[in-house]
């Protein structure tokens, strides 16, 4: 991760966020750990009032597409999320420090990021089709299944 990472908040752009488990270990391989993550993400979404446009929870990393929250910042979301998931899973050191945050300025870039995250389980050969990965917003987007957590539309 770059030392002088710059974050651009307050511009009302969606954020494509990527973060990893400690030493890229597959701590989300058990579906129970992914369930805990999604439960905490949903709670924090309600507390901090942000829209969740997409997600995929991979065995060793996560991608989110979110709006800026009404309360706090994307950094605050990440701090709460990482802390709560660590506490609930009791896995010791769970996360790599920091996270990657990319402001999504156009509808085309938003589609690109959603397609990238939804294709991730297929690219990694975890499943043959994106809808087979249960910890992703793919099925909700394609009307197959609402999934374990509500998806919000953001411009």
Phi and psi in degrees as GROMACS dihedral restraints (atoms count N, CA, C in turn):
[ dihedral_restraints ]
;  ai    aj    ak    al  type     phi  dphi    fc
    3     4     5     6     1   -62.0    20    10
    4     5     6     7     1   145.6    20    10
    6     7     8     9     1   -68.3    20    10
    7     8     9    10     1   -41.3    20    10
    9    10    11    12     1  -102.1    20    10
   10    11    12    13     1    49.0    20    10
   12    13    14    15     1   -64.0    20    10
   13    14    15    16     1   128.9    20    10
   15    16    17    18     1  -105.2    20    10
   16    17    18    19     1   139.0    20    10
   18    19    20    21     1  -117.1    20    10
   19    20    21    22     1   139.2    20    10
   21    22    23    24     1  -117.5    20    10
   22    23    24    25     1   101.1    20    10
   24    25    26    27     1  -111.3    20    10
   25    26    27    28     1   163.9    20    10
   27    28    29    30     1    82.2    20    10
   28    29    30    31     1    12.5    20    10
   30    31    32    33     1  -107.5    20    10
   31    32    33    34     1     4.3    20    10
   33    34    35    36     1    60.1    20    10
   34    35    36    37     1    32.7    20    10
   36    37    38    39     1  -101.4    20    10
   37    38    39    40     1   147.5    20    10
   39    40    41    42     1   -63.4    20    10
   40    41    42    43     1   157.1    20    10
   42    43    44    45     1  -121.9    20    10
   43    44    45    46     1   127.5    20    10
   45    46    47    48     1   -94.6    20    10
   46    47    48    49     1   114.9    20    10
   48    49    50    51     1  -116.9    20    10
   49    50    51    52     1   135.7    20    10
   51    52    53    54     1  -128.2    20    10
   52    53    54    55     1   135.1    20    10
   54    55    56    57     1  -150.3    20    10
   55    56    57    58     1   157.4    20    10
   57    58    59    60     1  -125.8    20    10
   58    59    60    61     1   156.4    20    10
   60    61    62    63     1   -72.9    20    10
   61    62    63    64     1   157.1    20    10
   63    64    65    66     1   -51.5    20    10
   64    65    66    67     1   127.1    20    10
   66    67    68    69     1    53.2    20    10
   67    68    69    70     1    27.2    20    10
   69    70    71    72     1    54.4    20    10
   70    71    72    73     1    31.7    20    10
   72    73    74    75     1   -73.9    20    10
   73    74    75    76     1   147.1    20    10
   75    76    77    78     1   -79.8    20    10
   76    77    78    79     1    63.6    20    10
   78    79    80    81     1   -72.4    20    10
   79    80    81    82     1   -14.6    20    10
   81    82    83    84     1  -100.1    20    10
   82    83    84    85     1    14.9    20    10
   84    85    86    87     1   -62.8    20    10
   85    86    87    88     1   -43.8    20    10
   87    88    89    90     1   -69.6    20    10
   88    89    90    91     1   132.4    20    10
   90    91    92    93     1   -61.7    20    10
   91    92    93    94     1   -26.3    20    10
   93    94    95    96     1   -63.2    20    10
   94    95    96    97     1   -37.0    20    10
   96    97    98    99     1   -68.8    20    10
   97    98    99   100     1   -39.3    20    10
   99   100   101   102     1   -66.2    20    10
  100   101   102   103     1   -36.1    20    10
  102   103   104   105     1   -63.2    20    10
  103   104   105   106     1   -45.0    20    10
  105   106   107   108     1   -58.5    20    10
  106   107   108   109     1   -46.6    20    10
  108   109   110   111     1   -56.5    20    10
  109   110   111   112     1   -49.4    20    10
  111   112   113   114     1   -66.8    20    10
  112   113   114   115     1   -36.0    20    10
  114   115   116   117     1   -61.5    20    10
  115   116   117   118     1   -45.7    20    10
  117   118   119   120     1   -68.6    20    10
  118   119   120   121     1   -38.8    20    10
  120   121   122   123     1   -59.1    20    10
  121   122   123   124     1   -44.3    20    10
  123   124   125   126     1   -65.0    20    10
  124   125   126   127     1   -41.9    20    10
  126   127   128   129     1   -61.7    20    10
  127   128   129   130     1   -45.5    20    10
  129   130   131   132     1   -68.8    20    10
  130   131   132   133     1   -35.1    20    10
  132   133   134   135     1   -57.9    20    10
  133   134   135   136     1   -43.6    20    10
  135   136   137   138     1   -69.4    20    10
  136   137   138   139     1   -39.2    20    10
  138   139   140   141     1   -67.4    20    10
  139   140   141   142     1   -43.9    20    10
  141   142   143   144     1   -98.8    20    10
  142   143   144   145     1    -5.5    20    10
  144   145   146   147     1    58.4    20    10
  145   146   147   148     1    66.4    20    10
  147   148   149   150     1  -126.0    20    10
  148   149   150   151     1   159.4    20    10
  150   151   152   153     1   -91.8    20    10
  151   152   153   154     1   138.2    20    10
  153   154   155   156     1  -107.9    20    10
  154   155   156   157     1   107.6    20    10
  156   157   158   159     1   -91.6    20    10
  157   158   159   160     1   -20.9    20    10
  159   160   161   162     1  -174.9    20    10
  160   161   162   163     1   158.4    20    10
  162   163   164   165     1  -161.2    20    10
  163   164   165   166     1   157.7    20    10
  165   166   167   168     1  -148.7    20    10
  166   167   168   169     1   131.5    20    10
  168   169   170   171     1  -108.1    20    10
  169   170   171   172     1   106.6    20    10
  171   172   173   174     1   -90.5    20    10
  172   173   174   175     1   170.3    20    10
  174   175   176   177     1   -58.0    20    10
  175   176   177   178     1   -33.4    20    10
  177   178   179   180     1  -127.0    20    10
  178   179   180   181     1     3.7    20    10
  180   181   182   183     1  -157.4    20    10
  181   182   183   184     1   170.1    20    10
  183   184   185   186     1  -135.2    20    10
  184   185   186   187     1   144.5    20    10
  186   187   188   189     1  -121.3    20    10
  187   188   189   190     1   135.0    20    10
  189   190   191   192     1  -129.5    20    10
  190   191   192   193     1   147.9    20    10
  192   193   194   195     1  -123.3    20    10
  193   194   195   196     1   111.1    20    10
  195   196   197   198     1  -131.6    20    10
  196   197   198   199     1   160.1    20    10
  198   199   200   201     1   -86.6    20    10
  199   200   201   202     1   171.1    20    10
  201   202   203   204     1   -70.8    20    10
  202   203   204   205     1   142.1    20    10
  204   205   206   207     1   -77.2    20    10
  205   206   207   208     1   154.4    20    10
  207   208   209   210     1   -71.0    20    10
  208   209   210   211     1   -30.3    20    10
  210   211   212   213     1  -118.0    20    10
  211   212   213   214     1   117.5    20    10
  213   214   215   216     1    86.9    20    10
  214   215   216   217     1  -152.1    20    10
  216   217   218   219     1  -139.4    20    10
  217   218   219   220     1   168.3    20    10
  219   220   221   222     1   -56.1    20    10
  220   221   222   223     1   -34.2    20    10
  222   223   224   225     1   -62.9    20    10
  223   224   225   226     1   -39.4    20    10
  225   226   227   228     1   -64.9    20    10
  226   227   228   229     1   -39.0    20    10
  228   229   230   231     1   -58.6    20    10
  229   230   231   232     1   -49.3    20    10
  231   232   233   234     1   -63.2    20    10
  232   233   234   235     1   -40.7    20    10
  234   235   236   237     1   -61.2    20    10
  235   236   237   238     1   -49.0    20    10
  237   238   239   240     1   -62.8    20    10
  238   239   240   241     1   -45.7    20    10
  240   241   242   243     1   -62.3    20    10
  241   242   243   244     1   -48.3    20    10
  243   244   245   246     1   -62.9    20    10
  244   245   246   247     1   -43.0    20    10
  246   247   248   249     1   -62.8    20    10
  247   248   249   250     1   -48.5    20    10
  249   250   251   252     1   -66.4    20    10
  250   251   252   253     1   -41.1    20    10
  252   253   254   255     1   -65.6    20    10
  253   254   255   256     1   -41.5    20    10
  255   256   257   258     1   -59.1    20    10
  256   257   258   259     1   -45.6    20    10
  258   259   260   261     1   -64.3    20    10
  259   260   261   262     1   -44.0    20    10
  261   262   263   264     1   -73.2    20    10
  262   263   264   265     1   -32.8    20    10
  264   265   266   267     1   -84.5    20    10
  265   266   267   268     1   -20.1    20    10
  267   268   269   270     1    51.9    20    10
  268   269   270   271     1    41.9    20    10
  270   271   272   273     1   -96.8    20    10
  271   272   273   274     1    14.5    20    10
  273   274   275   276     1    73.3    20    10
  274   275   276   277     1  -136.1    20    10
  276   277   278   279     1   -72.1    20    10
  277   278   279   280     1   114.3    20    10
  279   280   281   282     1  -102.7    20    10
  280   281   282   283     1   -34.4    20    10
  282   283   284   285     1  -118.1    20    10
  283   284   285   286     1   149.7    20    10
  285   286   287   288     1   -69.6    20    10
  286   287   288   289     1   148.9    20    10
  288   289   290   291     1   -66.1    20    10
  289   290   291   292     1   152.7    20    10
  291   292   293   294     1    69.5    20    10
  292   293   294   295     1  -176.4    20    10
  294   295   296   297     1  -160.4    20    10
  295   296   297   298     1   159.3    20    10
  297   298   299   300     1   -97.7    20    10
  298   299   300   301     1   132.1    20    10
  300   301   302   303     1  -130.4    20    10
  301   302   303   304     1   123.2    20    10
  303   304   305   306     1  -121.6    20    10
  304   305   306   307     1   120.6    20    10
  306   307   308   309     1   -72.1    20    10
  307   308   309   310     1   131.8    20    10
  309   310   311   312     1  -100.9    20    10
  310   311   312   313     1   107.8    20    10
  312   313   314   315     1   -92.5    20    10
  313   314   315   316     1   -18.9    20    10
  315   316   317   318     1  -133.8    20    10
  316   317   318   319     1   160.6    20    10
  318   319   320   321     1   -63.6    20    10
  319   320   321   322     1   -37.2    20    10
  321   322   323   324     1   -62.8    20    10
  322   323   324   325     1   -41.5    20    10
  324   325   326   327     1   -67.6    20    10
  325   326   327   328     1   -36.5    20    10
  327   328   329   330     1   -61.8    20    10
  328   329   330   331     1   -46.6    20    10
  330   331   332   333     1   -61.3    20    10
  331   332   333   334     1   -42.0    20    10
  333   334   335   336     1   -59.3    20    10
  334   335   336   337     1   -45.8    20    10
  336   337   338   339     1   -67.6    20    10
  337   338   339   340     1   -40.9    20    10
  339   340   341   342     1   -62.9    20    10
  340   341   342   343     1   -45.2    20    10
  342   343   344   345     1   -62.1    20    10
  343   344   345   346     1   -40.8    20    10
  345   346   347   348     1   -61.2    20    10
  346   347   348   349     1   -49.5    20    10
  348   349   350   351     1   -67.0    20    10
  349   350   351   352     1   -38.8    20    10
  351   352   353   354     1   -70.6    20    10
  352   353   354   355     1   -28.0    20    10
  354   355   356   357     1   -81.5    20    10
  355   356   357   358     1   -14.7    20    10
  357   358   359   360     1   -53.4    20    10
  358   359   360   361     1   -48.2    20    10
  360   361   362   363     1   -63.4    20    10
  361   362   363   364     1   -31.4    20    10
  363   364   365   366     1   -72.8    20    10
  364   365   366   367     1   -46.0    20    10
  366   367   368   369     1   -58.6    20    10
  367   368   369   370     1   -35.8    20    10
  369   370   371   372     1   -83.9    20    10
  370   371   372   373     1     0.7    20    10
  372   373   374   375     1    62.6    20    10
  373   374   375   376     1    32.8    20    10
  375   376   377   378     1   -84.0    20    10
  376   377   378   379     1   -27.7    20    10
  378   379   380   381     1  -146.3    20    10
  379   380   381   382     1   166.5    20    10
  381   382   383   384     1   -89.2    20    10
  382   383   384   385     1   -31.3    20    10
  384   385   386   387     1  -127.3    20    10
  385   386   387   388     1   145.4    20    10
  387   388   389   390     1   -58.1    20    10
  388   389   390   391     1   -34.4    20    10
  390   391   392   393     1   -69.8    20    10
  391   392   393   394     1   -10.4    20    10
  393   394   395   396     1   -80.5    20    10
  394   395   396   397     1   -16.7    20    10
  396   397   398   399     1   -86.7    20    10
  397   398   399   400     1   114.4    20    10
  399   400   401   402     1   -73.8    20    10
  400   401   402   403     1   -15.5    20    10
  402   403   404   405     1  -106.0    20    10
  403   404   405   406     1    56.4    20    10
  405   406   407   408     1  -151.2    20    10
  406   407   408   409     1   155.7    20    10
  408   409   410   411     1   -86.0    20    10
  409   410   411   412     1     2.1    20    10
  411   412   413   414     1   -53.5    20    10
  412   413   414   415     1   -51.5    20    10
  414   415   416   417     1   -62.3    20    10
  415   416   417   418     1   -36.6    20    10
  417   418   419   420     1   -63.6    20    10
  418   419   420   421     1   -38.9    20    10
  420   421   422   423     1   -68.1    20    10
  421   422   423   424     1   -29.1    20    10
  423   424   425   426     1  -105.2    20    10
  424   425   426   427     1    14.5    20    10
  426   427   428   429     1    67.2    20    10
  427   428   429   430     1    20.7    20    10
  429   430   431   432     1   -87.1    20    10
  430   431   432   433     1   -38.6    20    10
  432   433   434   435     1  -166.1    20    10
  433   434   435   436     1   135.1    20    10
  435   436   437   438     1   -66.9    20    10
  436   437   438   439     1   -18.5    20    10
  438   439   440   441     1    78.5    20    10
  439   440   441   442     1   179.6    20    10
  441   442   443   444     1   -77.2    20    10
  442   443   444   445     1   -11.4    20    10
  444   445   446   447     1  -145.0    20    10
  445   446   447   448     1   137.3    20    10
  447   448   449   450     1   -64.4    20    10
  448   449   450   451     1   140.9    20    10
  450   451   452   453     1  -105.5    20    10
  451   452   453   454     1   136.2    20    10
  453   454   455   456     1  -106.7    20    10
  454   455   456   457     1   143.3    20    10
  456   457   458   459     1   -85.8    20    10
  457   458   459   460     1   130.9    20    10
  459   460   461   462     1  -127.7    20    10
  460   461   462   463     1   145.0    20    10
